[in-house]
């Protein structure tokens, strides 16, 4: 998609995008991500790539094509904050994705064009989310992949509620200056919390379905369970009082609402939806012990 250079007239420079990718135990996935980023149709001088090493045990080779910084505070949101702090005065928009995502070749060009549009006509729009397309490893996905394909990361639905996942999210640097950073203590849900806080401060979010990244479906139940544990643990850690008890009650009650959401995915075959429902029931059975572990002070899942 063509994208005309966007010059900041007050500074006399081309707008700079900073792509931020937190990495924790996913270094084997990074090369494929970087190949997608290096193949972007947006001119290379328009953006920088920042990998944030959030794994103290990793041995990361130095690179000349990307920036690599270290964040010793655990958590992807803390890692994103580290990049924001370093480049807040040298960029106009931050663009977030994850190590296991694979952006389309025109991903940044579409985002840049959308930024042009919102800055020309929607002065309060300073957050832009794009589509996240779940993909299977082959034409015959296993039941774990089917669950992830059906559940997905429904960015369109999220955007209708005023937030987006950082798998595909662009945020103006001006928002971080006024609103602050992501919650550095969160292991999950920090993107939702930040977007809603920004909305409360007068900034709106636009969903751009043409800005696409692909996300591989998880292939084992353990991977699905690990994510569920991370999400549930993060919810319990940041809630207090009646809210915490409400979350515990919701988690322990039969998963009627999650099952309903899965079954309403009419874009998926009924067979896939039935398999997803069965996996959701299995997850529910496994969540009880996780809740007890977190309430006893156990360490929250990060991955």
N, C-alpha and C positions, 0 to 999 in steps of 0.2 A: 504494500500500500504506500503510495507516495506521501511524503511528509516534508513540508517546507521547513527550513531552518527557523527556529523561534528565537529571536534575539531579545534579550532583556535590554530595553532601550536606556534604562538608568545606569546599567553597568557596562553596556556595550559589549556583551558577550552572549554566546549561544547558551541556551538553557542546559544545565547539567542534570542528568538523572543518575542516581546512585542505586544500583541494584544490590540488595543486601540478602545474603544467604547464611543463616546460622548452620553450623555443622557439628553434630554430636554423633560419633560412631557411624557415620555415613560416608566416609571418605571414598569408599569404593564406588559410590554413585556420582561423585563430584565431576569426574572427567566427562561423563555423558551430559551432565548439565552444562558444563562449560562449553562443550561442543555446540550445544544449542544456542548459548549466549553469544558465542563468537560468530555464529551464522546469522545473527539478526540483520534484518534489512535496514534498520536504522543506522545511520553513519556512526562508526565506532567512536569518533571523538565526542559524540553526544552523551555517552554514558560511561561510567566506571563500574566495575564489578568488585564487590567486597565479600570475601569469605570470612566469617567469624568463627574461629576455632574455639569451640566450647567444650573440648575434650582434653583435660590435662594430661591424659595418658597417650595422646596421639603424637605421632612424629610427622610433622607437616613440612614437606619440602618447600623451599622458597620459590616464588614464581615471579615472572616479569610481566605477565599479561593480566594479572589481577592483583588486587590488594588483599593481603591476608593479615588479619589482626587476631589477637587472643583475648578472650574474655574468660576469666577464672570463676566468675559467679555462675552457678548452675542455672540452666534454663534458657530456652530459645529467645524469650522476650528480653532477658538480661543481655543476651548476645546482640540482639537487634539494637538495643539501647546503646551498646558500646559503639556500634557503627554510626548511629545517629549523632552521638556526642562528638565523634571525631570529624564528621563531615557536615555538620549542621550549618556551618558558615560557608561551605564550598559547594553547595548543591541547592537546587530549587525543589526537586521532588525526590522522595525515596520510593523505591519500588521493591516490594518484598516477594520472595518465593522461597521454596524449600529445596534441599539437596536432592530429594527424590522426584522433583517435578521436571518436566521437559517442555519448555516454552516453544510455541510455534515460532516460525522464522520471523513473522511480522508482529510478534507480541509487543515489543517496545515501540515499534512504529505506530501501531494502533493506539497504544497508551499516550504516546507523544501527541498524536493528532487529537485525541480526546481532550488532553490537557489544553491544547490550543483552543478548542471549542469552549470548554468551561471557563477558561480565563477571559475569553472574549465576551461571554454572555451570561455566565452563572457565577458571579463573584463569590457566592457563599459555598460553592462546590469545591472542596479541597481534598476529597477522597474519591478514588475510583477503583472499583473492583472488576475483575475479569472472570471469565468462565474457567472452571476446573473440570476437565473431562477425565473420568476414571477409565482406565484401560486394562484389559486382561492380558496375560502373557501369551495367549494363543486363542484359536477359534473355539476351543472347548474349555472354558474356565472351570476350575474346581469350585467346590461349594463355598470355600472361604472367599475366593475372588468374587463369586456371585453376590455374596453378602455386601462386599465393598462396592461392587458395581451398582447395586440397588440403593444402598444407603448414600453413597457418594459424598460430595461436598457441594451441597446445593446453593451455590452463590447467588442465584437469582432470588431464591426464597430468603436467604440471609439479607440481601440488599433491601428487600421489601420491608424488612424489620429494622433496617438502619445500620447493619454491620456487615462484615466480610471476614473471610479467613485470610491469613497472611500468606497462604499458598499463592495468592494472586491479588495483591493489593498495592495501590500507589497512594502515597500521602504527601501532601505539600509540606515542605520544611516549616512553613509558617504555622501549620497546625501544631507541630511539636514545640515550637517556641511559645505558643500561647497555652496549649493544653497540658504540655508536659510529655512524658515518655510512657511506654508500656509499663505495666506493673511487673517489675523485675522479679518479684517473688512467685509469679504465676508460672505453672508448668503447662497450663491449658486455659483457654478462654480469655487470655489477655487481649487478643485482637478484638473480640466482641466488646469487652469492657471499654477499650480505648475508643472504638468507633462510636459507641453510645455516649461516652463522655464528650467526644468532639461534637456530636450532634446536639447535645445539651448546651454546648457553647456557641451554637449557631452555624456549624459547618455541616454541609450535606454530603451525601455519598451518591455517586452515580454508578450504575452497573453497565458495563460495556461487554456484551457477550462475544464480540469479535476479538477481544484480547484473550487468547486461550493458552492455557498450559495443560499438559497431560500429566496425570498422576497414576502410577501403577497401582492396581488393586492389591491388597495384602493377600498373600498366598497361603497362610496357615492360620489356624485358629489362635495359636499363641500370639501372633502379631496383632490379630483383632482384639484379643483379650488385653494385651499390653496397652493398646490405645484406650480401651474402655477404662482400664485401671488408672491411666494418666488423667483422663477427663474427670472421672469420679473423684479421684484423690484431690485434684485441683479445686473442685467444687467444695469439697468438705474443708479443705485447708483455709479457703478464703471466706467461708460463711461462719456466722456466729449466732448464738441464741436460737430464736424461733426459726430463723432461716435455715440454720444447720439441721434442726430436727425435721423441718419440712423436706429438706433434700434427702435425709436418711429415709423418711417415710416413703418418698417417691421412689427411691432406688429399691427399697425392699418390697414395695407393692408390685403386683403382676404388671408386666410392661405393656399395658393396653395402648398407651399413646405411641410409644416407639413402633409397636406392631402396626398400628393404624397408619402411621407415616410411611412405613415400608410398603404396605399393601396399596396405598394410594399412588404409588409410582407407576402410573399407567403406561409410561414409556418403556417399561420393562415387561418381559413375558411373565405370564402368571406362574409358570414353573419357577422362574428366578425369584419372584416375590415370595412364593411359598418356602423355598429354601432359606431366603433371608429371614423370614419369620421364625423358622426353626432355629437358626443360628442365634437370633435375638433371645429366644427363650433359654438357650444354653448359656449365653452371656449372663442373663439375669440370675441363673442358678449360681454362677461363679462370682457374682459381685458381692454377695453377703460377706464372705470371709475378707474380701478387700476392705469393705467398710469397717469391719471390726479391727483390722490391722492398722488402718489409718487412725481410728479413734484411740488406739493404744499408743499412738506416737510413732508409728512406723514411717519409714522413708517413702515419700511419694514417688511414683514412677515418672521418669523423665522422657522416655522415648515414645 
